[in-house]
């Protein structure tokens, strides 16, 4: 196999640009997905089944349909509906965030429900409101248990961000496809793209493991 590093060198600026955009998509989607996922997870746990139903329907819809289909619907349907035109950046972040939120919601719900009910009762007996007990007692303890699952979700999100290339978002996979289309060579663009994704996920995994060890000592 004649592997040409000169072609990779020629496309290096584009791979760098795509990597930065991939990181931007991932970080924005992780932050928004985590915040939204926490709210949805808490909504699922409401005692009133009628109020909890919309949150459960949301989780079912986004976990039960392909992310690629969600990207298409959001990009060609909802984004033009709200802003009058398509926008790959808004569509990409929105689709990734909304999809991730459904999985994060289940992680939060499982983590919170794994704690003994006596924790809430003890906090309430000290005069805390339900919101204060969740904020200061329940969620901090549950978060430590959720880090491995959240870490897996974040890594999956980084890899799933490659799907926004189908709407021509100029992220990493987009430039890999562009290079393959220009030179008609599969190894150089796709092995380079795979290596960069591997590095990104390894860095994410390293940081999350470091955070997990730090919280375990507190």
C-alpha positions in Angstrom: 0.0 0.0 0.0 1.4 3.3 -1.1 0.6 5.6 1.8 1.1 9.3 0.9 1.9 11.6 3.8 2.2 14.5 1.5 -1.5 14.5 0.8 -2.2 14.6 4.6 0.2 17.5 4.9 -1.7 19.3 2.1 -4.9 18.8 4.0 -3.5 19.5 7.5 -5.0 23.0 7.7 -8.4 21.7 6.8 -8.1 18.8 9.3 -7.1 21.3 12.0 -10.1 23.5 11.2 -12.4 20.5 11.2 -11.0 19.3 14.5 -11.5 22.6 16.2 -15.1 22.7 15.0 -15.6 19.1 16.1 -14.4 20.1 19.6 -16.7 23.1 19.5 -19.7 21.0 18.6 -18.9 18.5 21.2 -18.2 20.9 24.1 -21.3 23.0 23.4 -23.5 19.8 23.0 -22.1 18.3 26.2 -22.8 21.4 28.2 -26.3 21.9 26.8 -27.1 18.2 26.8 -26.1 17.8 30.5 -28.2 20.8 31.6 -31.2 19.8 29.6 -30.7 16.1 30.6 -30.7 17.0 34.3 -34.0 18.9 33.9 -35.6 16.1 31.9 -34.4 13.5 34.4 -35.9 15.4 37.3 -39.1 15.8 35.3 -39.3 12.1 34.8 -39.2 11.5 38.5 -42.2 13.8 39.3 -44.8 11.9 41.3 -47.6 13.4 39.1 -47.6 10.9 36.2 -49.4 13.4 33.9 -46.7 16.0 34.4 -43.9 13.4 34.1 -45.4 12.0 30.9 -44.0 14.6 28.4 -40.5 14.1 29.7 -40.8 10.3 29.3 -42.1 10.7 25.8 -39.2 13.0 25.0 -36.7 10.4 26.2 -38.5 7.6 24.3 -38.5 9.6 21.0 -34.9 10.6 21.0 -33.6 7.3 22.2 -35.8 5.3 19.9 -35.0 7.1 16.6 -31.6 7.4 14.8 -29.5 10.5 15.4 -29.0 10.9 11.7 -32.8 11.2 11.1 -33.0 13.7 14.0 -30.3 15.8 12.4 -32.1 15.9 9.1 -35.5 16.8 10.7 -33.9 19.6 12.8 -31.8 21.0 10.0 -34.4 20.9 7.2 -37.5 21.3 9.3 -37.2 23.0 12.7 -34.3 25.4 12.1 -35.8 27.0 9.0 -39.1 27.1 10.8 -37.7 29.3 13.5 -35.0 31.4 11.7 -36.2 31.2 8.1 -33.1 29.4 6.7 -30.9 26.4 7.4 -27.8 26.8 9.5 -25.4 23.9 9.9 -24.0 25.2 13.2 -27.3 25.7 15.0 -28.7 22.4 13.6 -25.6 20.5 14.6 -25.5 21.7 18.2 -29.2 21.5 18.6 -29.5 17.9 17.3 -26.5 16.6 19.3 -27.7 18.4 22.5 -31.2 17.2 22.2 -30.2 13.6 21.5 -27.6 13.6 24.3 -30.1 15.1 26.7 -32.3 12.0 26.4 -29.4 9.7 27.4 -28.1 12.0 30.1 -31.6 12.2 31.6 -31.7 8.5 32.1 -28.2 8.6 33.7 -29.3 11.3 36.1 -32.5 9.5 36.9 -30.8 6.2 37.6 -28.1 7.9 39.6 -30.5 9.8 41.8 -32.8 6.8 42.4 -29.8 4.7 43.3 -29.4 6.7 46.6 -31.1 5.6 49.7 -34.4 7.5 50.3 -33.2 8.2 53.8 -30.9 10.8 52.4 -33.8 13.0 51.3 -35.7 12.4 54.5 -32.7 13.4 56.6 -32.2 16.5 54.6 -35.8 17.5 55.0 -35.7 16.8 58.7 -32.9 19.4 58.9 -35.3 22.0 57.5 -34.2 21.9 53.8 -36.8 22.3 51.1 -37.0 19.6 48.5 -35.1 21.8 46.0 -32.4 22.6 48.6 -32.0 18.9 49.4 -31.7 18.0 45.8 -29.1 20.7 45.2 -26.9 20.2 48.3 -27.4 16.6 49.2 -28.8 14.3 46.5 -27.3 15.5 43.2 -23.7 16.0 44.5 -23.7 12.4 45.8 -25.4 11.0 42.7 -23.0 12.8 40.5 -20.1 10.8 41.7 -21.8 7.6 40.8 -22.8 9.0 37.4 -19.3 10.0 36.2 -18.5 6.7 34.4 -21.8 6.6 32.6 -21.6 10.3 31.8 -18.0 9.8 30.5 -19.2 7.1 28.2 -22.0 9.4 26.9 -19.5 12.2 26.3 -17.2 10.0 24.3 -20.1 8.7 22.2 -21.1 12.3 21.6 -17.7 13.2 20.3 -17.9 10.3 17.8 -21.5 11.0 16.9 -20.6 14.6 16.0 -19.2 13.1 12.8 -22.8 12.7 11.6 -23.3 16.4 11.2 -21.1 16.1 8.1 -24.2 15.0 6.2 -25.6 18.5 6.4 -22.2 19.9 5.2 -21.0 21.1 8.6 -17.3 21.6 8.0 -16.1 19.5 10.9 -13.5 16.7 10.9 -15.4 14.0 9.0 -16.5 16.6 6.4 -12.9 17.2 5.5 -12.1 13.5 5.5 -14.8 13.0 2.9 -13.6 16.0 0.9 -10.1 14.7 0.8 -11.3 11.2 -0.3 -13.4 12.8 -3.0 -10.5 14.9 -4.3 -7.8 12.2 -4.4 -10.0 9.0 -4.6 -7.8 7.5 -1.9 -9.5 6.0 1.2 -6.5 5.2 3.5 -5.0 8.7 4.0 -8.2 10.7 4.8 -10.0 8.1 6.8 -7.1 6.8 8.9 -6.1 10.4 9.7 -9.7 11.2 10.7 -9.9 8.0 12.8 -6.6 8.9 14.6 -7.8 12.4 15.4 -11.1 11.1 16.8 -9.2 8.5 18.8 -7.0 11.2 20.3 -10.0 13.3 21.2 -11.8 10.5 22.9 -8.7 9.4 24.8 -8.2 12.9 26.1 -11.8 13.1 27.2 -11.5 9.7 28.9 -8.3 10.8 30.7 -9.9 14.0 32.0 -13.0 12.2 33.2 -10.9 9.5 35.0 -8.9 12.2 36.7 -12.1 13.9 37.8 -13.5 10.6 39.1 -10.3 10.0 41.2 -10.4 13.5 42.5 -14.0 13.3 43.6 -13.4 9.8 45.1 -10.8 11.4 47.5 -13.1 14.2 48.7 
